[in-house]
Amino acid sequence: RVHRLVREEAPPSSSGDSARRFTLMALYFSRAAGRDLTGFLRAWAFPIPDSGYAELAALGLPAPDADLTRLSER
C-alpha cells in the first residue's frame, strides 16, 4: 500500500532533508494503515519535527485499536 501511494503521488524530492523524508514516510505509513500512528512513532523516537506531527493530525485518522508498542511476534 505504501509503495502504491508513493508511486501514484510521486512526492517531491526531499534529498538532503531527513526530517521531511521521515515525515513523508510517517504520513504514508499512517495513510496505508488507515490509522494515526503518532503514538507508535513517538514511542520509537522517530525523528519527525512537530510540524510533521501536525500534518499527521491533520489527516484526521483514528488512533489504532491497540497499543502498537506492546505487540510482539511470540
KAQUI-V721651 format. One record per residue. N is the residue number from 1. RES is the residue in three letters. PHI is phi in radians with two decimals (NA if undefined). PSI is psi in whole degrees, 0 to 359 (* if undefined). Layout:
# KAQUI-V721651
n = [N	N]
res = [RES	RES]
phi = [PHI	PHI]
psi = [PSI	PSI]
This chain:
# KAQUI-V721651
n = [1	2	3	4	5	6	7	8	9	10	11	12	13	14	15	16	17	18	19	20	21	22	23	24	25	26	27	28	29	30	31	32	33	34	35	36	37	38	39	40	41	42	43	44	45	46	47	48	49	50	51	52	53	54	55	56	57	58	59	60	61	62	63	64	65	66	67	68	69	70	71	72	73	74]
res = [ARG	VAL	HIS	ARG	LEU	VAL	ARG	GLU	GLU	ALA	PRO	PRO	SER	SER	SER	GLY	ASP	SER	ALA	ARG	ARG	PHE	THR	LEU	MET	ALA	LEU	TYR	PHE	SER	ARG	ALA	ALA	GLY	ARG	ASP	LEU	THR	GLY	PHE	LEU	ARG	ALA	TRP	ALA	PHE	PRO	ILE	PRO	ASP	SER	GLY	TYR	ALA	GLU	LEU	ALA	ALA	LEU	GLY	LEU	PRO	ALA	PRO	ASP	ALA	ASP	LEU	THR	ARG	LEU	SER	GLU	ARG]
phi = [NA	-1.09	-1.07	-1.10	-1.03	-1.12	-1.08	-1.20	-1.71	0.70	-1.05	-1.10	-1.09	-2.10	-0.93	1.47	-1.97	-1.12	-1.08	-1.22	-1.08	-1.17	-1.11	-1.06	-1.06	-1.12	-1.10	-1.16	-1.06	-1.13	-1.11	-1.13	-1.37	1.26	-2.43	-1.42	-1.59	-0.94	-1.01	-1.13	-1.12	-1.18	-1.07	-1.68	0.93	-1.08	-1.33	-1.99	-1.27	-0.97	-1.11	-1.19	-1.17	-1.15	-1.11	-1.08	-1.09	-1.15	-1.17	1.22	-1.42	-1.30	-1.22	-1.05	-1.25	-2.31	-1.34	-1.12	-1.29	-1.76	-1.37	-2.54	-1.81	-1.11]
psi = [317	313	320	315	315	315	317	324	343	72	151	150	136	34	129	352	84	326	319	321	316	323	314	319	315	319	315	318	315	316	318	323	339	21	152	110	18	311	315	314	320	318	326	14	42	128	73	132	164	325	327	319	329	321	320	315	324	342	335	27	150	159	157	155	338	163	105	338	348	0	147	169	34	*]
